[in-house]
């Protein structure tokens, strides 16, 4: 994690405004969808970025 904190902060800075905007623009009865989708999406993007970088470095 020490060497990947920049990736974490970059993705966090991108995902949080998108998710907050999505949560507030969706109708109330659909907001749970955004709350359920964006955290796993963040982690999938984060770990796939790390994995792809490791494969590229080999």
MODELLER restraints for C-alpha pairs under 7 A, 6 or more apart:
rsr = mdl.restraints
at = mdl.atoms
rsr.add(forms.Gaussian(group=physical.xy_distance, feature=features.Distance(at['CA:8:A'], at['CA:46:A']), mean=6.68, stdev=0.5))
rsr.add(forms.Gaussian(group=physical.xy_distance, feature=features.Distance(at['CA:15:A'], at['CA:42:A']), mean=6.73, stdev=0.5))
rsr.add(forms.Gaussian(group=physical.xy_distance, feature=features.Distance(at['CA:19:A'], at['CA:34:A']), mean=6.62, stdev=0.5))
rsr.add(forms.Gaussian(group=physical.xy_distance, feature=features.Distance(at['CA:19:A'], at['CA:38:A']), mean=6.32, stdev=0.5))
rsr.add(forms.Gaussian(group=physical.xy_distance, feature=features.Distance(at['CA:22:A'], at['CA:34:A']), mean=6.68, stdev=0.5))
rsr.add(forms.Gaussian(group=physical.xy_distance, feature=features.Distance(at['CA:23:A'], at['CA:31:A']), mean=5.33, stdev=0.5))
rsr.add(forms.Gaussian(group=physical.xy_distance, feature=features.Distance(at['CA:23:A'], at['CA:34:A']), mean=5.87, stdev=0.5))
